[in-house]
């Protein structure tokens, strides 16, 4: 019987720190490369979303909610 070596694929993950000092992870969904994840994080859309989340009226304002993990997906 032949034996093979299986390679577990590594899911790209980035850690970001919010303006209040809390950290959260950004995880690439299946099929998204490290480069694709980095491009998504560097995009104007993602930066604006983060700015809105942390704004005075954003979901993270006041410390009632916390961001732990974000999954970035590819759409065909």
Helices and strands as residue ranges (DSSP letters): E 13-17, E 23-28, H 34-42, H 44-54, G 61-63, E 69-72
